[in-house]
Each structure stands twice: as C-alpha cells, then as structure tokens.
Amino acid sequence: MPRYFFDIRDDGDVYPDEEGLDLADLRAAKVEAANTLAGIARDAGHSGGDNDVAIEVRSDDGLVFHAAFVLHRSKQ
C-alpha cells in the first residue's frame, strides 16, 4: 500500500505531514484530501475572514497533486 503525505499550506505557512497515511490508491488519497478541506471549510465559516488553504499530497516519489480551498468574502 502506498504512503501519502498531506502537507498543509495556510496563508504562506507550511505544516508538513511527517507521518503520512497508508492508503489503497490515489482515489483514497483524493478522498482524504477532500475530507480534510471540508473540515477546514467548516472551520473557516466561523472565522469571519478570508482563507486560502492548500493541501499538497505527496508520496515517496514526490508531489502527486494538490487541492485548494479559497474563501474570499465580498465587501458588502
């Protein structure tokens, strides 16, 4: 089973995943990234500010993909 690492970038700060997760395949890694971003989106709804968060998913071979959550509120 491949190991995937989910590094989080939040407004310029990087939080590397040192442990990773053993997942069945790339699809499982995409689901994990989407679920993590959904949790971040729920929390962002309570913060009241703008959020730019990305998850960079990598394996031992390097970057596999990245997913992002961007929330910019209008100035109304």
Jmol script that loads the backbone (N, CA, C; Angstrom):
load data "model"
ATOM      1  N   MET A   1       0.845  -1.174   0.000  1.00  0.00           N
ATOM      2  CA  MET A   1       0.000   0.000   0.000  1.00  0.00           C
ATOM      3  C   MET A   1       0.899   1.249   0.000  1.00  0.00           C
ATOM      4  N   PRO A   2       0.619   2.186  -0.896  1.00  0.00           N
ATOM      5  CA  PRO A   2       1.440   3.398  -0.908  1.00  0.00           C
ATOM      6  C   PRO A   2       1.150   4.307   0.285  1.00  0.00           C
ATOM      7  N   ARG A   3       2.167   5.039   0.678  1.00  0.00           N
ATOM      8  CA  ARG A   3       2.033   6.019   1.761  1.00  0.00           C
ATOM      9  C   ARG A   3       1.929   7.408   1.133  1.00  0.00           C
ATOM     10  N   TYR A   4       0.912   8.155   1.573  1.00  0.00           N
ATOM     11  CA  TYR A   4       0.695   9.521   1.102  1.00  0.00           C
ATOM     12  C   TYR A   4       0.870  10.487   2.268  1.00  0.00           C
ATOM     13  N   PHE A   5       1.459  11.634   1.963  1.00  0.00           N
ATOM     14  CA  PHE A   5       1.682  12.683   2.943  1.00  0.00           C
ATOM     15  C   PHE A   5       0.849  13.896   2.547  1.00  0.00           C
ATOM     16  N   PHE A   6       0.225  14.540   3.524  1.00  0.00           N
ATOM     17  CA  PHE A   6      -0.701  15.633   3.285  1.00  0.00           C
ATOM     18  C   PHE A   6      -0.159  16.899   3.952  1.00  0.00           C
ATOM     19  N   ASP A   7       0.654  17.642   3.205  1.00  0.00           N
ATOM     20  CA  ASP A   7       1.223  18.886   3.713  1.00  0.00           C
ATOM     21  C   ASP A   7       0.198  20.001   3.536  1.00  0.00           C
ATOM     22  N   ILE A   8       0.022  20.818   4.558  1.00  0.00           N
ATOM     23  CA  ILE A   8      -0.976  21.887   4.513  1.00  0.00           C
ATOM     24  C   ILE A   8      -0.275  23.237   4.400  1.00  0.00           C
ATOM     25  N   ARG A   9      -0.725  24.039   3.440  1.00  0.00           N
ATOM     26  CA  ARG A   9      -0.260  25.424   3.276  1.00  0.00           C
ATOM     27  C   ARG A   9      -1.424  26.324   3.650  1.00  0.00           C
ATOM     28  N   ASP A  10      -1.187  27.202   4.609  1.00  0.00           N
ATOM     29  CA  ASP A  10      -2.231  28.099   5.097  1.00  0.00           C
ATOM     30  C   ASP A  10      -1.670  29.513   5.154  1.00  0.00           C
ATOM     31  N   ASP A  11      -2.094  30.361   4.221  1.00  0.00           N
ATOM     32  CA  ASP A  11      -1.646  31.751   4.153  1.00  0.00           C
ATOM     33  C   ASP A  11      -0.125  31.881   4.256  1.00  0.00           C
ATOM     34  N   GLY A  12       0.578  31.068   3.491  1.00  0.00           N
ATOM     35  CA  GLY A  12       2.034  31.161   3.434  1.00  0.00           C
ATOM     36  C   GLY A  12       2.770  30.267   4.410  1.00  0.00           C
ATOM     37  N   ASP A  13       2.109  29.787   5.438  1.00  0.00           N
ATOM     38  CA  ASP A  13       2.739  28.863   6.379  1.00  0.00           C
ATOM     39  C   ASP A  13       2.577  27.435   5.879  1.00  0.00           C
ATOM     40  N   VAL A  14       3.591  26.615   6.095  1.00  0.00           N
ATOM     41  CA  VAL A  14       3.555  25.216   5.666  1.00  0.00           C
ATOM     42  C   VAL A  14       3.609  24.324   6.895  1.00  0.00           C
ATOM     43  N   TYR A  15       2.702  23.368   6.926  1.00  0.00           N
ATOM     44  CA  TYR A  15       2.637  22.388   8.012  1.00  0.00           C
ATOM     45  C   TYR A  15       2.842  21.012   7.396  1.00  0.00           C
ATOM     46  N   PRO A  16       4.089  20.528   7.381  1.00  0.00           N
ATOM     47  CA  PRO A  16       4.370  19.253   6.726  1.00  0.00           C
ATOM     48  C   PRO A  16       3.815  18.068   7.518  1.00  0.00           C
ATOM     49  N   ASP A  17       3.365  17.094   6.782  1.00  0.00           N
ATOM     50  CA  ASP A  17       2.892  15.840   7.358  1.00  0.00           C
ATOM     51  C   ASP A  17       4.098  14.915   7.469  1.00  0.00           C
ATOM     52  N   GLU A  18       4.534  14.665   8.672  1.00  0.00           N
ATOM     53  CA  GLU A  18       5.723  13.842   8.895  1.00  0.00           C
ATOM     54  C   GLU A  18       5.417  12.343   8.908  1.00  0.00           C
ATOM     55  N   GLU A  19       4.152  11.976   9.164  1.00  0.00           N
ATOM     56  CA  GLU A  19       3.805  10.563   9.311  1.00  0.00           C
ATOM     57  C   GLU A  19       3.191   9.963   8.060  1.00  0.00           C
ATOM     58  N   GLY A  20       2.258  10.674   7.433  1.00  0.00           N
ATOM     59  CA  GLY A  20       1.581  10.147   6.258  1.00  0.00           C
ATOM     60  C   GLY A  20       0.569   9.078   6.607  1.00  0.00           C
ATOM     61  N   LEU A  21      -0.120   8.636   5.580  1.00  0.00           N
ATOM     62  CA  LEU A  21      -1.127   7.582   5.722  1.00  0.00           C
ATOM     63  C   LEU A  21      -0.920   6.525   4.656  1.00  0.00           C
ATOM     64  N   ASP A  22      -1.042   5.261   5.041  1.00  0.00           N
ATOM     65  CA  ASP A  22      -1.034   4.177   4.074  1.00  0.00           C
ATOM     66  C   ASP A  22      -2.444   4.063   3.517  1.00  0.00           C
ATOM     67  N   LEU A  23      -2.591   4.328   2.225  1.00  0.00           N
ATOM     68  CA  LEU A  23      -3.902   4.280   1.583  1.00  0.00           C
ATOM     69  C   LEU A  23      -3.859   3.340   0.386  1.00  0.00           C
ATOM     70  N   ALA A  24      -5.014   2.826   0.033  1.00  0.00           N
ATOM     71  CA  ALA A  24      -5.095   1.811  -1.013  1.00  0.00           C
ATOM     72  C   ALA A  24      -4.619   2.315  -2.372  1.00  0.00           C
ATOM     73  N   ASP A  25      -4.981   3.573  -2.707  1.00  0.00           N
ATOM     74  CA  ASP A  25      -4.656   4.079  -4.038  1.00  0.00           C
ATOM     75  C   ASP A  25      -4.827   5.590  -4.092  1.00  0.00           C
ATOM     76  N   LEU A  26      -4.622   6.148  -5.280  1.00  0.00           N
ATOM     77  CA  LEU A  26      -4.725   7.584  -5.483  1.00  0.00           C
ATOM     78  C   LEU A  26      -6.130   8.085  -5.185  1.00  0.00           C
ATOM     79  N   ARG A  27      -7.140   7.326  -5.535  1.00  0.00           N
ATOM     80  CA  ARG A  27      -8.522   7.733  -5.254  1.00  0.00           C
ATOM     81  C   ARG A  27      -8.732   7.936  -3.753  1.00  0.00           C
ATOM     82  N   ALA A  28      -8.218   7.036  -2.950  1.00  0.00           N
ATOM     83  CA  ALA A  28      -8.343   7.154  -1.493  1.00  0.00           C
ATOM     84  C   ALA A  28      -7.612   8.403  -0.991  1.00  0.00           C
ATOM     85  N   ALA A  29      -6.481   8.740  -1.609  1.00  0.00           N
ATOM     86  CA  ALA A  29      -5.763   9.953  -1.226  1.00  0.00           C
ATOM     87  C   ALA A  29      -6.566  11.201  -1.591  1.00  0.00           C
ATOM     88  N   LYS A  30      -7.243  11.175  -2.735  1.00  0.00           N
ATOM     89  CA  LYS A  30      -8.093  12.304  -3.132  1.00  0.00           C
ATOM     90  C   LYS A  30      -9.260  12.477  -2.168  1.00  0.00           C
ATOM     91  N   VAL A  31      -9.855  11.385  -1.745  1.00  0.00           N
ATOM     92  CA  VAL A  31     -10.964  11.445  -0.787  1.00  0.00           C
ATOM     93  C   VAL A  31     -10.475  12.008   0.544  1.00  0.00           C
ATOM     94  N   GLU A  32      -9.326  11.571   1.000  1.00  0.00           N
ATOM     95  CA  GLU A  32      -8.756  12.074   2.259  1.00  0.00           C
ATOM     96  C   GLU A  32      -8.491  13.577   2.168  1.00  0.00           C
ATOM     97  N   ALA A  33      -7.922  14.034   1.059  1.00  0.00           N
ATOM     98  CA  ALA A  33      -7.655  15.464   0.885  1.00  0.00           C
ATOM     99  C   ALA A  33      -8.964  16.254   0.858  1.00  0.00           C
ATOM    100  N   ALA A  34      -9.970  15.746   0.153  1.00  0.00           N
ATOM    101  CA  ALA A  34     -11.264  16.439   0.080  1.00  0.00           C
ATOM    102  C   ALA A  34     -11.930  16.516   1.452  1.00  0.00           C
ATOM    103  N   ASN A  35     -11.875  15.442   2.216  1.00  0.00           N
ATOM    104  CA  ASN A  35     -12.469  15.449   3.560  1.00  0.00           C
ATOM    105  C   ASN A  35     -11.741  16.425   4.480  1.00  0.00           C
ATOM    106  N   THR A  36     -10.432  16.500   4.360  1.00  0.00           N
ATOM    107  CA  THR A  36      -9.665  17.448   5.168  1.00  0.00           C
ATOM    108  C   THR A  36     -10.032  18.877   4.808  1.00  0.00           C
ATOM    109  N   LEU A  37     -10.132  19.170   3.511  1.00  0.00           N
ATOM    110  CA  LEU A  37     -10.526  20.513   3.088  1.00  0.00           C
ATOM    111  C   LEU A  37     -11.949  20.842   3.530  1.00  0.00           C
ATOM    112  N   ALA A  38     -12.829  19.867   3.535  1.00  0.00           N
ATOM    113  CA  ALA A  38     -14.202  20.102   4.003  1.00  0.00           C
ATOM    114  C   ALA A  38     -14.195  20.511   5.474  1.00  0.00           C
ATOM    115  N   GLY A  39     -13.373  19.884   6.279  1.00  0.00           N
ATOM    116  CA  GLY A  39     -13.254  20.255   7.687  1.00  0.00           C
ATOM    117  C   GLY A  39     -12.700  21.663   7.849  1.00  0.00           C
ATOM    118  N   ILE A  40     -11.727  22.009   7.029  1.00  0.00           N
ATOM    119  CA  ILE A  40     -11.163  23.353   7.069  1.00  0.00           C
ATOM    120  C   ILE A  40     -12.222  24.370   6.653  1.00  0.00           C
ATOM    121  N   ALA A  41     -13.015  24.036   5.653  1.00  0.00           N
ATOM    122  CA  ALA A  41     -14.078  24.938   5.192  1.00  0.00           C
ATOM    123  C   ALA A  41     -15.121  25.160   6.280  1.00  0.00           C
ATOM    124  N   ARG A  42     -15.476  24.111   7.006  1.00  0.00           N
ATOM    125  CA  ARG A  42     -16.429  24.262   8.116  1.00  0.00           C
ATOM    126  C   ARG A  42     -15.879  25.223   9.163  1.00  0.00           C
ATOM    127  N   ASP A  43     -14.611  25.062   9.512  1.00  0.00           N
ATOM    128  CA  ASP A  43     -13.988  25.947  10.495  1.00  0.00           C
ATOM    129  C   ASP A  43     -13.881  27.376   9.973  1.00  0.00           C
ATOM    130  N   ALA A  44     -13.608  27.535   8.684  1.00  0.00           N
ATOM    131  CA  ALA A  44     -13.458  28.867   8.093  1.00  0.00           C
ATOM    132  C   ALA A  44     -14.767  29.637   8.122  1.00  0.00           C
ATOM    133  N   GLY A  45     -15.874  28.944   8.061  1.00  0.00           N
ATOM    134  CA  GLY A  45     -17.164  29.606   8.118  1.00  0.00           C
ATOM    135  C   GLY A  45     -17.396  30.327   9.427  1.00  0.00           C
ATOM    136  N   HIS A  46     -16.714  29.907  10.465  1.00  0.00           N
ATOM    137  CA  HIS A  46     -16.860  30.531  11.782  1.00  0.00           C
ATOM    138  C   HIS A  46     -15.836  31.630  12.038  1.00  0.00           C
ATOM    139  N   SER A  47     -14.789  31.673  11.221  1.00  0.00           N
ATOM    140  CA  SER A  47     -13.704  32.622  11.495  1.00  0.00           C
ATOM    141  C   SER A  47     -14.011  34.040  11.037  1.00  0.00           C
ATOM    142  N   GLY A  48     -14.853  34.176  10.022  1.00  0.00           N
ATOM    143  CA  GLY A  48     -15.223  35.500   9.548  1.00  0.00           C
ATOM    144  C   GLY A  48     -14.224  36.152   8.611  1.00  0.00           C
ATOM    145  N   GLY A  49     -13.086  35.547   8.363  1.00  0.00           N
ATOM    146  CA  GLY A  49     -12.079  36.139   7.489  1.00  0.00           C
ATOM    147  C   GLY A  49     -11.931  35.379   6.191  1.00  0.00           C
ATOM    148  N   ASP A  50     -10.987  35.821   5.368  1.00  0.00           N
ATOM    149  CA  ASP A  50     -10.667  35.122   4.127  1.00  0.00           C
ATOM    150  C   ASP A  50      -9.715  33.972   4.439  1.00  0.00           C
ATOM    151  N   ASN A  51      -9.794  32.937   3.631  1.00  0.00           N
ATOM    152  CA  ASN A  51      -8.934  31.782   3.823  1.00  0.00           C
ATOM    153  C   ASN A  51      -8.428  31.283   2.476  1.00  0.00           C
ATOM    154  N   ASP A  52      -7.152  30.998   2.394  1.00  0.00           N
ATOM    155  CA  ASP A  52      -6.528  30.307   1.270  1.00  0.00           C
ATOM    156  C   ASP A  52      -5.748  29.148   1.865  1.00  0.00           C
ATOM    157  N   VAL A  53      -6.234  27.945   1.651  1.00  0.00           N
ATOM    158  CA  VAL A  53      -5.588  26.767   2.209  1.00  0.00           C
ATOM    159  C   VAL A  53      -5.404  25.754   1.083  1.00  0.00           C
ATOM    160  N   ALA A  54      -4.239  25.148   1.035  1.00  0.00           N
ATOM    161  CA  ALA A  54      -3.982  24.098   0.048  1.00  0.00           C
ATOM    162  C   ALA A  54      -3.400  22.887   0.746  1.00  0.00           C
ATOM    163  N   ILE A  55      -3.713  21.745   0.206  1.00  0.00           N
ATOM    164  CA  ILE A  55      -3.110  20.502   0.667  1.00  0.00           C
ATOM    165  C   ILE A  55      -2.280  19.965  -0.487  1.00  0.00           C
ATOM    166  N   GLU A  56      -1.004  19.782  -0.229  1.00  0.00           N
ATOM    167  CA  GLU A  56      -0.111  19.199  -1.222  1.00  0.00           C
ATOM    168  C   GLU A  56       0.089  17.742  -0.846  1.00  0.00           C
ATOM    169  N   VAL A  57      -0.351  16.869  -1.713  1.00  0.00           N
ATOM    170  CA  VAL A  57      -0.269  15.440  -1.442  1.00  0.00           C
ATOM    171  C   VAL A  57       0.950  14.889  -2.160  1.00  0.00           C
ATOM    172  N   ARG A  58       1.781  14.209  -1.391  1.00  0.00           N
ATOM    173  CA  ARG A  58       2.993  13.637  -1.967  1.00  0.00           C
ATOM    174  C   ARG A  58       3.156  12.194  -1.518  1.00  0.00           C
ATOM    175  N   SER A  59       3.937  11.489  -2.295  1.00  0.00           N
ATOM    176  CA  SER A  59       4.322  10.126  -1.942  1.00  0.00           C
ATOM    177  C   SER A  59       5.840  10.122  -1.784  1.00  0.00           C
ATOM    178  N   ASP A  60       6.411   8.972  -1.600  1.00  0.00           N
ATOM    179  CA  ASP A  60       7.867   8.889  -1.504  1.00  0.00           C
ATOM    180  C   ASP A  60       8.529   9.324  -2.810  1.00  0.00           C
ATOM    181  N   ASP A  61       7.776   9.301  -3.917  1.00  0.00           N
ATOM    182  CA  ASP A  61       8.306   9.684  -5.228  1.00  0.00           C
ATOM    183  C   ASP A  61       8.187  11.178  -5.506  1.00  0.00           C
ATOM    184  N   GLY A  62       7.500  11.930  -4.640  1.00  0.00           N
ATOM    185  CA  GLY A  62       7.346  13.367  -4.843  1.00  0.00           C
ATOM    186  C   GLY A  62       5.890  13.792  -4.873  1.00  0.00           C
ATOM    187  N   LEU A  63       5.652  15.020  -5.355  1.00  0.00           N
ATOM    188  CA  LEU A  63       4.315  15.597  -5.391  1.00  0.00           C
ATOM    189  C   LEU A  63       3.398  14.789  -6.303  1.00  0.00           C
ATOM    190  N   VAL A  64       2.204  14.483  -5.796  1.00  0.00           N
ATOM    191  CA  VAL A  64       1.217  13.724  -6.564  1.00  0.00           C
ATOM    192  C   VAL A  64       0.136  14.667  -7.085  1.00  0.00           C
ATOM    193  N   PHE A  65      -0.424  15.500  -6.206  1.00  0.00           N
ATOM    194  CA  PHE A  65      -1.405  16.502  -6.608  1.00  0.00           C
ATOM    195  C   PHE A  65      -1.579  17.496  -5.473  1.00  0.00           C
ATOM    196  N   HIS A  66      -2.283  18.576  -5.759  1.00  0.00           N
ATOM    197  CA  HIS A  66      -2.647  19.490  -4.690  1.00  0.00           C
ATOM    198  C   HIS A  66      -4.110  19.876  -4.868  1.00  0.00           C
ATOM    199  N   ALA A  67      -4.720  20.175  -3.745  1.00  0.00           N
ATOM    200  CA  ALA A  67      -6.119  20.592  -3.708  1.00  0.00           C
ATOM    201  C   ALA A  67      -6.176  21.861  -2.871  1.00  0.00           C
ATOM    202  N   ALA A  68      -7.109  22.766  -3.213  1.00  0.00           N
ATOM    203  CA  ALA A  68      -7.152  24.044  -2.517  1.00  0.00           C
ATOM    204  C   ALA A  68      -8.563  24.428  -2.125  1.00  0.00           C
ATOM    205  N   PHE A  69      -8.631  25.215  -1.055  1.00  0.00           N
ATOM    206  CA  PHE A  69      -9.869  25.828  -0.590  1.00  0.00           C
ATOM    207  C   PHE A  69      -9.612  27.325  -0.514  1.00  0.00           C
ATOM    208  N   VAL A  70     -10.399  28.093  -1.237  1.00  0.00           N
ATOM    209  CA  VAL A  70     -10.241  29.548  -1.251  1.00  0.00           C
ATOM    210  C   VAL A  70     -11.585  30.165  -0.891  1.00  0.00           C
ATOM    211  N   LEU A  71     -11.573  31.018   0.110  1.00  0.00           N
ATOM    212  CA  LEU A  71     -12.780  31.717   0.527  1.00  0.00           C
ATOM    213  C   LEU A  71     -12.457  33.197   0.620  1.00  0.00           C
ATOM    214  N   HIS A  72     -13.080  33.977  -0.249  1.00  0.00           N
ATOM    215  CA  HIS A  72     -12.943  35.426  -0.221  1.00  0.00           C
ATOM    216  C   HIS A  72     -14.345  36.010  -0.119  1.00  0.00           C
ATOM    217  N   ARG A  73     -14.582  36.669   0.962  1.00  0.00           N
ATOM    218  CA  ARG A  73     -15.901  37.271   1.179  1.00  0.00           C
ATOM    219  C   ARG A  73     -15.995  38.590   0.416  1.00  0.00           C
ATOM    220  N   SER A  74     -17.192  38.885  -0.088  1.00  0.00           N
ATOM    221  CA  SER A  74     -17.388  40.163  -0.762  1.00  0.00           C
ATOM    222  C   SER A  74     -17.428  41.282   0.263  1.00  0.00           C
ATOM    223  N   LYS A  75     -17.202  42.479  -0.154  1.00  0.00           N
ATOM    224  CA  LYS A  75     -17.117  43.624   0.753  1.00  0.00           C
ATOM    225  C   LYS A  75     -18.465  44.302   0.948  1.00  0.00           C
ATOM    226  N   GLN A  76     -19.535  43.586   0.885  1.00  0.00           N
ATOM    227  CA  GLN A  76     -20.898  44.158   1.021  1.00  0.00           C
ATOM    228  C   GLN A  76     -21.230  44.485   2.437  1.00  0.00           C
TER     229      GLN A  76
END
end "model"
wireframe off; spacefill off
backbone 0.3
color backbone group
